[in-house]
């Protein structure tokens, strides 16, 4: 009986060692990609961010004009307050409130629009980056490629930071403006 246990243990150990040899550390190839860095450095991303900034700046100018109009209305109402009738003053106050509500609505609309466009742009670029990453992984025999900017991987022994290579490949393949519509 003791001999059988020893034989069984020996067989289990030899099978375990065989499995360990089948998946050796040299066979595991892990790479890392910083998608946040890639998002900021791919050409389409830079161009799309510049376009969004230009759009933001133009909308910001419109909002500033509306704010200046409101300020002028308020100053005029204060100057004329003593000479205007109560009805005229109420009409000026209503016009001011209407313009203020319109300004607040425009601000919210512009903000929501820009946030949606940025999210769409980011999603498209990330999808393209994932495509390029999968191709590199398959072509170069990576077991795993991890995203490193989100601190999800606390430690990985790898010397293969693929970020710059993927940015270069992305820029070669995905040229022209990013379609955000």
LINWO-V275606 format. One record per helix or strand of 3 or more residues. SS is the DSSP state (h for helix, s for strand). FROM is the first residue (numbers start at 0). LEN is the number of residues. Records with the same first field share a line. If there is no record, write none. Layout:
BEGIN
SS = FROM-LEN, FROM-LEN
END
This chain:
BEGIN
h = 1-21, 24-3, 34-7, 42-38, 85-55, 162-11
s = 29-4, 143-4
END
